[in-house]
Amino acid sequence: MADFEIKDLRASVEGRQILKGVSLGISKGEVHAVMGPNGSGKSTLSHTLMGHPGYTVDGGQVIFKGQNVLALEPDERARLGMFLAFQYPVVVPGISMANFLRTALNSKRGYDGKDKSKQVTPKEFRSMLKGELEVLHMDDSFLPRYINDGFSGGEKKRAEILQMAMLKPEIAILDETDSGLDIDSIKFVAEAVNRMRGPELGILIITHYTRVLEFIKPDFVHVLVDGKFVLSGGPEVADRLEKTGYSEWGHTEEEPKEVA
């Protein structure tokens, strides 16, 4: 049995069923990519896995560490070891990146303001940050800035991956992290993700195009169309999609939007 098991997951938005029986097993040490045309249910999958309140679970289970995480609140899923990098990171005015990251780390460690042994020290925090910032080509000037406030598209996505690097989840879901990024930003993000790859982390990359998979090589690729997986295999599936697109499932490929 895989470390993270999605079993016959069905989910809807405003009464319209989007996921129609998705099953997938992810073990730590593996990188899975989910690809599909627009409207196929890719982002619904990521948001449902992390407990977004706008999505209704109609059936199925998601088993992680012996628990059905669909019964847990989003913060409980995060503490269990799950992480989601958003396709559209939101601006959080009034909270600096540094304060957010320290608070998130303390929360994950179970620090409640009393047991100092669980608290991340300033020295430890700076040490953890230094290497991650360098890999992502970010500098200390990011830390006092409010979360995503005034950030470029590339800076927002790199800030998401910085959170992932600091929190060290066991299952990471990257929801179209490559969308809107220029080639340099994709390389920076991919370098950081590849640095985290290893036996303690399972990764689910959700993407529309194959470009990011040139830099983050997946072990498995799954094609999602109309809320169901229609094809699964190795990296060769991405190569096939690069040549044929999604036309064999009745979808024509759109031209990619220009990067702002």
N, C-alpha and C positions, 0 to 999 in steps of 0.2 A: 504493500500500500504506500502511496506517495505521502510526503509530509503534509501537503496541502491538497485536499480533494474537493473539487467542485462536482456535485452529483445532480444531474437533471435539473439544473437551475432554470427557473422560469420567473420572469419579472415584467412588470408593466409600468407605464407612465400615463397618468390621467385616463386609466381604463383601457389603454391600448397595449396589448402584449407585445413586448419587444424581444425578450429572450424566450426561446421556445424549446428549452430542454438542452442546456449546455452542460457538458461533462468534460472535466479536464483534471489531470493529476500533475502536480508540480512538486518535485523533490528539491531539497537544498542542494546546491551545486549545479543546478540546471538553469538554462535560459530558454524560455518559451516565448515565441512571438505570435501574437494574434493579429492577423491582417484581414481587411475587408473593405468593401466600398462604403461610401458615405451612407449613413442610415441603416447599417447592418446590425448595430447593437453593440459596437465596440466600447463606446464610452458608458453605455448602460451597464455593461458587464463590470467595468472598473468601479463605478459609483455604487452598484449594488453590493459588490464585494466589501466595500468599506462602510456601507450603511447610510448612504445619503437618504435623507427623509423624503425626498421627492420621488423615490422609486419604491414600488410595491412588490414584495416578493410573493409570487403566486404558488411557488412550490420548489422542492429540492432542498439540498443541504450543501453547506460548505464546511468541511471538517478540517480543523487545524488544532493540533495538540489535544486531540480527544474531545474537542468541543465543536458544536455547531455554531459558528461565529455569527450566523444570521440572527441569533437570539441575543447578541451582544450590542451594546452601544458603540458608536465609532471610536470613542476614546478607549474603551475596553479592548477593542480589536487592535488598536495601536499599541497598547501596553502588552498585549499578547505577542506582538512581534510583527504586525502587518504595517505596511507603509504605502501611501498612494502619492505619486507625483502628479499634480493636476495638469490637465491640458491647458486650462486657463487659470493660472494662479491669481488669487484675489489680493487686492490691496488692503492692508490692515493698518490704518493710520493710528499713530500714537504708541505703537509698540515697536521697539527697535529689533533688528535682526539678532543682536547679541542677547538681549533680554529674552527674546522668544526661544532661542536655541538653548540657553541655560535653563530656562523654566521647563522646556520639553525634556531635556536630559534629566533634570531632577525628578520630574514626574515619572519618567520611565524607571528610574532607580528606586522609586517609592519614597522619595523624600517628602515629608509632610510638614517641614518647618521645625521639627523637633530633633530627630535623630541625625546629628551632624555627620555621622559616618557614611550616610547615604548621599550627602550633598556633594556635587561637583565643585571643587575648589577653583578659584580664579586662575591659579597657576596651571592646574590640570586642563581647564577649559581652553586657555590660550594655547597650550601645547597641542591639544586635539585639533584646534582650528587651523593652526599654522600650515600643516601639510595639506589639508583639504583645500584651503584657499589657493595654495600654489598650483595644485593640479587643475583647478577650475579657472585659473587665470583671473582670480578675484583678489582684491587687496583689502586692507583693514578699513578702508573708507566705507565699505558696505555695512560694517557692523553697527554703527550708530544710526544708520538710515532706517526709517520706518519700513516695515515689511512690504516689499514690492512697490513702494510709493515712488513714482518717478523712474522706476526701473525700465530699461528697454526689454523687448521680448526675450532676447538672449540672456539678460541678467536675471529675469524672473525664472527662467528654466534652470539656470545654473544655481540659483538660490534654492530651488526645489531639491536638486541633487546634493547640494551642501547639507541640507537637512537630513537627507537619506544617509549621507556619509557619517554624520555626527550621531544619529540615532541608532545606526547599525541594526536594521530590522532583519528578520529571518525570511520574510516574504515581501518583496517589493514589486509594486505595480506601477509601471510607467505609462501613463495615458497620453499617447501622442506627444511625448516630450520633444520630438523633433519638429513638430509643426511650427512654421513661422521662423525657423532658425536658418541663419546662413551657414555655409559649410564650416567655417571656423568654429562657430558655437557648437555645432554638432560634434565636431572633433573633440572639443574641450569636455563636453558632457559625456561622450563615449569613453574618453580616457579615464574619467573619474569612475564611471560605472564599471569598466573593465578592471580597474584597480580593486574594486570591491568584490569582484567575482571570486567564488571559492566555495568550499564545502559547507559554510555556515549561512549561505544566502541563496534563495531561489528567486528568480526574476521573471516577471511577466511583462513583456513589452507589447504595448498596443499601438499599432501604427497603420497608416494608410498606404504609405510608400515604402519601397525597399531601401531607400537611401541610408537610413540609420543602421540598417542591418549589415551594411558594408563595413561598419566600424565596430558594432557590437554583434559578434557572430552568434546566432542562436543555435541551440542544440535541436530544437523542434519548432516547426512553423505550422500554425493552424489557420485555416481560412474560414471566416465567419460571414455568412450571407443570410439575410432575412432571419436573424436570431438563432441560427443553427450552424454548427460546424459542418462544412461540406467536403473538407479535405484536410488531412493532417499528414505530416511527414517530417523530413529533415530539412536542412538548409536549401536543398534543391527545389523545394516548394516556392521559396522566395524568388529563386532564379526563374522559375516558370512564370510567376506572376509578373516579373519584370518584362518578360517577352510578350505575354498574352493579356495581361490585365485580368479583369474580372468578367470579360465578355462571355466566357463559357457558361456563366451563371446568370446571364441576361442583364449584365450591367456594363455600361460603357464608361471608360475612364475619363475623368475631367482633367483639364489642364491644371497643374498646380498653381496656387496663388503666388504672386511675387512676394518676396520677403521685404518687409518694410524697413 
